[in-house]
Amino acid sequence: MALDEASTALLTQLGESGLPPISDMTPEQARSLGPALAEMYGPGPDVEHVVEPADAPVPVRVIVPGGTLRGVVVYYHGGGWVIGALDEVETLGRTLAVRTGCVVVLVDYRLAPEHRYPSAVDDAWSALRWVDEQVETLAGARVPVVVAGDSAGGNLAAIVARRARDAGGPSLAGQVLVYPVTDANVDRPSYVDPANQLLVSRAAMIWFWGHYAPDPAQRGEPDASPLRAEDLGGLPPAAVLLAEHDPLRDEGQAYADRLAEAGTTVATLLVPGQMHGFFTLLTLPGAAVGMDFVVEQIAHLTS
């Protein structure tokens, strides 16, 4: 179906602002977009408390809702490994925490091009290991741990889930992958479809990859393109959320298919009429559909 009216209106508004496409920006210019978008969302729901533990190996923001805590969600934000900050995803984190009854740990991994691949992966892994060691402190009990993320953050969540398998831990209850980057191949049908050149386009993804992993040989490594891992067996149950008008749609579906073929339980939802980024654009009606799916899946994974 066509892109929904709310997304079309947002793109029109951004176009009228005179901003160039991401692929024509410097990283600094692209990073200025996040705070402006975050202002649209408001502060999010009230929670018990928000802390930034000084002993974490990577900067993290821990969001604790009230009531009995049923799990811990380690969340990696999107932004092509180049943009994104904790302040920009706190509203999302608060919403997830309140709706799931889970502690949400937002991870502030290092960004490219100042810190190129595999810096983000190493930080994502360090943060997960720290969370696993601190679960009782964070949640008051040994509750299930889920990794989650959108776009580049979905890439990191998928990679640390595989690392945890290979390292014999931490034990994960599940992985929630929101339109994840799983492959550096930018010539899939969804990448070249003119209807998908929207907030994030094929050109934007080429720009992101160029800053994150400028060496083409590195892009094929499983810690950059998790779809290329030889063995995807023995991984935790997965929930995969995809958008119809997204260059990354095909690789996200391919990853979900490979997980299922390897014996992993996979729940997949493709949301029609939505573009890449819809899940974190909290004012869009489509975001509510995506959030309902993610909340339902986290409830299932932590039950």
Secondary structure, 3 states (H helix, E strand, C coil): CCCCHHHHHHHHHHHHCCCCCHHHCCHHHHHCHHHHHHHCCCCCCCCCEEECCCCCCCCEEEEECCCCCCEEEEEECCCCCCCCCHHHHHHHHHHHHHHHCEEEEEECCCCCCCCCCCHHHHHHHHHHHHHHHHHHHHHCCCCCEEEEEECHHHHHHHHHHHHHHHHCCCCCCEEEEECCCCCCCCCCHHHHCHHHCCCCCHHHHHHHHHHHCCCHHHHCCCCCCHHHCCCCCCCCCEEEEEEEECCCHHHHHHHHHHHHHCCCCEEEEEEEEEECCCCCCCCCHHHHHHHHHHHHHHHHHCC
